[in-house]
Amino acid sequence: MAKQETDRYTFRSPGQATSYFYGYVKLVALRKEVEAKLGACFQPQAFHDFILDQGLLPPALLRRAVLEHFR
């Protein structure tokens, strides 16, 4: 299993782990931003449902869609 993971992260998909982490960091920052903006009105389930409804979007477009939706 260790060899498979080494091959995965070095030969087959060398940027996968870093791109995943980049998206994760952007998503956490976006959630904190919306949570701070809405305060007590923030609903985690609604936020995550909206994120999933957007499908695959680059972080900048996802941020724009989220900020427009959660005004």
Kinemage of the C-alpha trace (Angstrom):
@kinemage 1
@onewidth
@group {chain A} dominant
@subgroup {mainchain}
@vectorlist {calphas} color= white
{ca met a 1} P 0.000 0.000 0.000
{ca ala a 2} L 2.859 2.394 0.787
{ca lys a 3} L 4.322 1.836 -2.680
{ca gln a 4} L 0.930 2.555 -4.277
{ca glu a 5} L 0.616 5.808 -2.345
{ca thr a 6} L 4.183 6.818 -3.220
{ca asp a 7} L 3.500 6.176 -6.910
{ca arg a 8} L 0.236 8.064 -6.709
{ca tyr a 9} L 1.716 11.207 -5.195
{ca thr a 10} L 4.961 11.222 -7.190
{ca phe a 11} L 4.331 9.724 -10.623
{ca arg a 12} L 0.641 9.457 -11.456
{ca ser a 13} L -0.736 12.628 -9.842
{ca pro a 14} L 2.112 14.716 -8.442
{ca gly a 15} L -0.015 17.844 -7.899
{ca gln a 16} L -3.077 16.127 -6.469
{ca ala a 17} L -2.193 16.460 -2.792
{ca thr a 18} L -1.177 20.113 -3.021
{ca ser a 19} L -4.197 21.074 -5.113
{ca tyr a 20} L -6.496 19.293 -2.668
{ca phe a 21} L -4.916 21.144 0.257
{ca tyr a 22} L -5.126 24.483 -1.587
{ca gly a 23} L -8.860 23.953 -2.164
{ca tyr a 24} L -9.357 22.887 1.434
{ca val a 25} L -7.624 26.012 2.771
{ca lys a 26} L -9.676 28.254 0.457
{ca leu a 27} L -12.926 26.569 1.488
{ca val a 28} L -12.172 26.894 5.211
{ca ala a 29} L -11.298 30.589 4.741
{ca leu a 30} L -14.505 31.153 2.777
{ca arg a 31} L -16.594 29.503 5.466
{ca lys a 32} L -14.975 31.658 8.158
{ca glu a 33} L -15.609 34.775 6.072
{ca val a 34} L -19.291 33.962 5.570
{ca glu a 35} L -19.670 32.889 9.188
{ca ala a 36} L -18.215 36.203 10.396
{ca lys a 37} L -20.409 38.143 7.983
{ca leu a 38} L -23.662 36.423 8.969
{ca gly a 39} L -22.933 35.963 12.662
{ca ala a 40} L -25.724 34.146 14.477
{ca cys a 41} L -27.680 33.770 11.214
{ca phe a 42} L -25.027 31.453 9.761
{ca gln a 43} L -26.388 27.981 9.050
{ca pro a 44} L -23.653 25.401 8.400
{ca gln a 45} L -26.012 22.992 6.618
{ca ala a 46} L -27.212 25.680 4.197
{ca phe a 47} L -23.629 26.758 3.521
{ca his a 48} L -22.434 23.243 2.750
{ca asp a 49} L -25.517 22.408 0.687
{ca phe a 50} L -24.902 25.504 -1.423
{ca ile a 51} L -21.229 24.576 -1.882
{ca leu a 52} L -22.156 21.074 -3.065
{ca asp a 53} L -24.871 22.421 -5.378
{ca gln a 54} L -22.262 24.484 -7.241
{ca gly a 55} L -20.443 21.428 -8.550
{ca leu a 56} L -16.813 21.764 -9.612
{ca leu a 57} L -15.797 25.411 -9.653
{ca pro a 58} L -12.408 27.041 -9.292
{ca pro a 59} L -11.972 28.647 -5.854
{ca ala a 60} L -12.341 32.224 -7.162
{ca leu a 61} L -15.650 31.481 -8.903
{ca leu a 62} L -16.935 29.516 -5.929
{ca arg a 63} L -16.090 32.434 -3.624
{ca arg a 64} L -17.958 34.852 -5.890
{ca ala a 65} L -21.042 32.592 -6.013
{ca val a 66} L -21.047 32.105 -2.236
{ca leu a 67} L -20.640 35.795 -1.449
{ca glu a 68} L -23.467 36.696 -3.856
{ca his a 69} L -25.752 34.078 -2.354
{ca phe a 70} L -25.042 34.808 1.310
{ca arg a 71} L -25.363 38.593 1.293
